[in-house]
Amino acid sequence: MTEADDKHAKHNARMKRVQAARAKMQARRTIERGLLIVHTGNGKGKSSSAFGMAIRSLGWGMKVAIVQYVKGSWETGEKNFFQANPDLVTFEVMGDGFTWDTQDRAQDIAAAKAAWERSKELIMDPEYDFVILDELNIVLRDDTLDIAEVAEFLEQRPMEKHICITGRNAKPELIEMADLVTEFDEVKHPFKAGFNAQKGVEY
């Protein structure tokens, strides 16, 4: 047996052990229900990842709804796409913009509450399989929505439905109750090197 043949044989034996171990592990995973997902952290990609899951869900014939809490009138590629294809995704922009632009806390609170009421309707609607609450973490961080109210509702949510919440600074209560939490960490960002936000990459 050559050295290459020996490497192949050892690799195949190792992969058979891995395969058996993974099959045994998979057999113990029997829970089937909707997931509560949180995307948070200072890194880029929280909303983009959620929209990627939306596309994946559409590929399985699932019905998807997205509520945007903060971005408001800001034009984005996903907004252009989803609003041009309403038959694919229910996409509702309900934020009035970033707080430093609105400069009106009463307006921010009213917008957040209206978005939350619509979010609850979509979550309770049996037609939808996956609901994305984009930037909900931001309004919770700013206390324009009550985390206790949100957490109580999510505890009683329809358990067959997937829900993804995005935005930095996720509240500990959400992290504790979520099934899947991903922390997006910034390693390097072109904005700090003087780049403007790039169309198609950042918005």
Legacy VTK file of the C-alpha trace (Angstrom):
# vtk DataFile Version 3.0
C-alpha trace
ASCII
DATASET POLYDATA
POINTS 203 float
0.000 0.000 0.000
1.356 3.396 -0.956
1.463 6.348 1.424
-1.423 7.950 -0.505
-3.477 4.736 -0.251
-2.800 4.614 3.494
-4.003 8.227 3.898
-7.169 7.460 1.943
-7.874 4.346 4.012
-7.384 6.208 7.301
-9.545 9.077 6.078
-12.357 6.717 5.030
-12.236 4.885 8.371
-12.379 8.188 10.249
-15.317 9.430 8.150
-17.227 6.205 8.841
-16.802 6.820 12.580
-17.925 10.424 12.162
-20.926 9.317 10.118
-21.980 6.802 12.763
-21.566 9.361 15.549
-23.605 11.967 13.674
-26.373 9.477 12.901
-26.553 8.604 16.602
-26.643 12.293 17.550
-29.318 13.060 14.937
-31.514 10.234 16.212
-31.768 12.027 19.562
-32.976 15.261 17.920
-36.717 14.731 17.758
-38.243 18.154 18.591
-40.260 19.629 15.723
-41.535 23.179 16.236
-40.947 26.764 15.194
-37.759 28.479 16.327
-37.340 31.859 17.988
-34.155 33.270 16.440
-32.167 36.343 17.488
-29.502 38.034 15.354
-27.538 40.601 17.345
-24.060 42.099 17.761
-22.126 45.013 16.284
-21.136 43.244 13.076
-22.771 43.685 9.692
-25.151 41.075 8.296
-27.917 40.586 10.856
-30.774 41.649 8.599
-29.086 40.222 5.506
-28.884 36.811 7.143
-32.547 36.980 8.100
-33.500 37.879 4.526
-31.426 34.928 3.357
-33.561 32.678 5.550
-36.635 34.294 4.021
-35.438 33.228 0.565
-34.677 29.747 1.866
-38.205 29.520 3.302
-39.696 30.655 -0.004
-37.785 27.827 -1.658
-39.790 25.414 0.487
-43.101 27.052 -0.399
-43.438 28.727 2.988
-45.181 32.058 3.474
-42.994 34.858 4.866
-43.697 38.271 6.404
-41.174 40.984 7.270
-41.778 44.018 9.473
-39.075 46.701 9.497
-38.985 48.753 12.662
-36.359 51.438 12.114
-35.127 51.953 8.571
-38.199 53.954 7.595
-37.962 55.825 4.303
-34.358 54.706 3.706
-34.196 53.075 0.255
-32.647 49.612 0.338
-32.230 46.844 -2.195
-34.356 44.424 -0.193
-37.138 47.009 0.117
-37.078 47.604 -3.646
-37.139 43.866 -4.350
-39.799 42.787 -1.864
-42.121 45.707 -2.628
-41.783 44.972 -6.349
-42.718 41.329 -5.663
-45.565 41.428 -3.124
-46.683 37.963 -4.194
-43.460 36.547 -2.690
-43.233 38.228 0.716
-45.404 40.476 2.872
-42.971 43.349 3.476
-44.047 46.220 5.703
-41.887 49.222 6.526
-43.296 50.709 9.720
-40.394 52.662 11.185
-40.075 56.422 10.697
-36.304 56.328 10.530
-33.338 56.426 12.865
-33.905 58.277 16.136
-31.195 60.807 15.311
-33.179 61.713 12.194
-36.679 61.779 13.689
-35.587 63.616 16.863
-39.074 62.991 18.247
-39.363 60.346 20.955
-43.167 60.441 21.012
-43.189 59.751 17.278
-40.661 56.920 17.728
-42.808 55.318 20.432
-45.966 55.565 18.325
-44.219 54.028 15.303
-42.759 51.208 17.397
-46.134 50.401 18.960
-47.866 50.371 15.567
-45.178 48.072 14.176
-45.504 45.752 17.179
-49.288 45.534 16.797
-48.835 44.590 13.136
-46.127 42.097 14.072
-48.507 40.379 16.502
-51.174 40.146 13.807
-48.735 38.493 11.390
-47.404 36.111 14.038
-50.931 35.050 14.959
-51.996 34.680 11.316
-51.930 30.928 10.562
-51.100 31.605 6.905
-47.556 32.714 7.750
-44.786 30.236 8.493
-41.906 32.659 9.132
-42.014 36.232 10.450
-38.963 38.517 10.544
-39.000 41.467 12.952
-36.167 43.535 11.527
-34.463 45.874 14.023
-36.923 45.077 16.817
-33.898 44.853 19.110
-33.191 48.542 18.460
-36.561 49.801 19.662
-36.350 47.493 22.668
-32.876 48.836 23.453
-34.204 52.393 23.260
-37.205 51.463 25.452
-39.684 52.658 22.844
-41.295 49.247 23.343
-41.683 47.393 26.631
-39.544 44.238 26.697
-41.849 42.642 29.273
-44.821 42.990 26.925
-42.864 41.617 23.976
-41.451 38.708 25.963
-44.867 37.780 27.358
-46.384 37.675 23.879
-43.514 35.643 22.440
-43.836 33.122 25.263
-47.421 32.530 24.111
-46.681 32.603 20.371
-47.925 29.891 17.986
-45.211 27.296 18.424
-45.316 26.037 14.852
-44.041 29.383 13.529
-40.452 30.577 13.017
-39.663 34.122 14.187
-36.393 35.978 13.632
-35.570 39.200 15.503
-32.648 41.336 14.352
-30.697 44.307 15.659
-27.753 45.001 17.927
-27.995 45.084 21.727
-30.573 42.317 22.111
-32.193 42.342 25.541
-31.107 39.543 27.920
-34.733 38.407 28.187
-34.847 37.704 24.442
-31.491 35.956 24.444
-32.622 33.737 27.311
-35.877 32.652 25.672
-34.556 32.264 22.100
-33.784 28.876 20.568
-31.027 30.218 18.311
-28.888 33.288 19.014
-26.091 34.484 16.734
-23.714 37.274 17.726
-22.415 39.106 14.649
-18.933 40.388 15.459
-17.269 43.188 13.517
-13.685 42.390 12.560
-13.219 45.051 9.891
-15.581 47.562 8.270
-14.910 49.804 5.232
-16.817 52.723 6.801
-13.970 53.202 9.268
-11.561 53.481 6.333
-13.624 56.286 4.795
-15.911 54.347 2.438
-19.525 55.323 1.932
-22.123 52.589 2.371
-22.063 50.446 -0.764
-25.257 49.783 -2.713
-26.027 46.075 -2.955
-23.670 45.220 -0.098
-24.810 47.352 2.812
-28.229 48.546 1.673
LINES 1 204
203 0 1 2 3 4 5 6 7 8 9 10 11 12 13 14 15 16 17 18 19 20 21 22 23 24 25 26 27 28 29 30 31 32 33 34 35 36 37 38 39 40 41 42 43 44 45 46 47 48 49 50 51 52 53 54 55 56 57 58 59 60 61 62 63 64 65 66 67 68 69 70 71 72 73 74 75 76 77 78 79 80 81 82 83 84 85 86 87 88 89 90 91 92 93 94 95 96 97 98 99 100 101 102 103 104 105 106 107 108 109 110 111 112 113 114 115 116 117 118 119 120 121 122 123 124 125 126 127 128 129 130 131 132 133 134 135 136 137 138 139 140 141 142 143 144 145 146 147 148 149 150 151 152 153 154 155 156 157 158 159 160 161 162 163 164 165 166 167 168 169 170 171 172 173 174 175 176 177 178 179 180 181 182 183 184 185 186 187 188 189 190 191 192 193 194 195 196 197 198 199 200 201 202
